[in-house]
Amino acid sequence: MADHASRSHARWSASATARNWACPGALAIIENLNLPDVEGEAAAWGTACHEVSEACLREDRDAIEFVDRVIKTKSHSITVDEELAETAQVYIDYVRGRIAEHNEGASDTSQHAKLFIERNFKLDDINPPYQAGGTGDAIMHFPRWKLLETVDLKGGRGVVVEAKGNKQARTYTLGAMLEFQGFDVEQVQSTIVQPRAPHKDGRIRKEVLHVTDLLDWTSDLLERMHLSRAATDAFHACEGNSVKLDEWSEQHLTPGDHCTSTFCDARGACPKLKADALRKAGVFFDDLDQPSLKNTPDMLSVEELSKVLDAADMIEGFIKAARGLAHTLAEGGTGIPNYVLVERVGRRKFKLPDAELTAELLKLDGPVNEIYAEPKLKPMGALEKLFGKGKLDAFIEKPVTGTNLVRADKTTREVLKPAAERMFDILD
């Protein structure tokens, strides 16, 4: 199975395009931090999901076959469970389905679709000011349609990834165009497969562009790359001068939704984001340099409360990022005043495989005839594979466990009435 965790990244990676595009100074801040390469659990889960997906496409297998297999990533061991397998299978089925759809009408094999799995590319041909490139999860060329498609598997559920205008996806598509310049292509398609995140356009969504539109966008990309290059050069020119660095921050750093949506490594140390977050949270420092916060949300009007909620994502994101940065630095050997590293203890588990454990239990003086559980059904995904999707829908439910308050423009779910109206009929 391919080792995704050990891959190196270009200085301007496709995954960083949206961040660097929106915030020209981000790359300079991140490189200056010189953070140790610490892999989070969510990233490790995504890596494992990609490895399962790649193995299935290369070996003509289904993801359910990998359940209970342990995949070692850079810093974690991920046990493939039903959710991971189902996430991978949505992507696998999509890629297979697209190829089958195209090839069904092909007159001969020379017209069959071509699939490239986990293909690395560089953007050298456009002469970028940085080393730039990335790795496309799946790239498909459909000769009958004169279409080149890149597919990006997203395993996350917290940040919904849009397909329209997606700069990371467009960078993959541009890289594919440069890599396969001999293909007859009139249109390009960027497809996002994000099985764990509901979206109004579905869990699989796309953007289709004519190649001339992609070329126009490439000009904008190069312009943004040069802005980032200028910001990096300016940053190094004012190192050691705090006044100039403050001026640089104001000019080249742009906090926004991209700080969280692109998982910017600098968000825990970004001076502009810190200032904006503290200001919006109403935090000030007293004469003893202690942070203070007026804890009086009950005094806010509903309009003011709405504004606070609008700022909450940025504030919470900054706090979470600051904690993550401190933890990363501590893991790398940097002392954090008043904080120490301790073990995070997981759930209990047996040290031995079932067969060896059974042999040991049989040696003990105890109820050996009661050590086995009753046989249980296979996971839901495996049963759907056996019976066919849709045939088990009548036996499946998604229980409602409460309510959430979310931004109206960030959800596709049905809007609920207030609790009183849900519980009682309102009489005219």
Sequence and secondary structure as in RCSB ss.txt:
>XXXX:A:sequence
MADHASRSHARWSASATARNWACPGALAIIENLNLPDVEGEAAAWGTACHEVSEACLREDRDAIEFVDRVIKTKS
HSITVDEELAETAQVYIDYVRGRIAEHNEGASDTSQHAKLFIERNFKLDDINPPYQAGGTGDAIMHFPRWKLLET
VDLKGGRGVVVEAKGNKQARTYTLGAMLEFQGFDVEQVQSTIVQPRAPHKDGRIRKEVLHVTDLLDWTSDLLERM
HLSRAATDAFHACEGNSVKLDEWSEQHLTPGDHCTSTFCDARGACPKLKADALRKAGVFFDDLDQPSLKNTPDML
SVEELSKVLDAADMIEGFIKAARGLAHTLAEGGTGIPNYVLVERVGRRKFKLPDAELTAELLKLDGPVNEIYAEP
KLKPMGALEKLFGKGKLDAFIEKPVTGTNLVRADKTTREVLKPAAERMFDILD
>XXXX:A:secstr
    TT    SEEGGGHHHHHH TTHHHHHHHH       HHHHHHHHHHHHHHHHHHHT  GGGGTT EEE SS
 EEE  HHHHHHHHHHHHHHHHHHHHHHHT SSGGGS EEEEEEEEE GGG  SS EEEEEEEEEEETTTTEEEE
EEE   SSS   STT HHHHHHHHHHHHHTTTS  SEEEEEEE TTS  TT SEEEEEEEHHHHHHHHHHHHHHH
HHHHHHHHHHHHTTT HHHHHHHHHHH   STHHHHTT TTTTT HHHHHHHHHHHTEEE TTS EEE   GGGS
 HHHHHHHHHHHHHHHHHHHHHHHHHHHHHHTT   TT            SS HHHHHHHHHHSSS GGG S   
    HHHHHHHH TTTTGGG            GGG  S     HHHHHS    
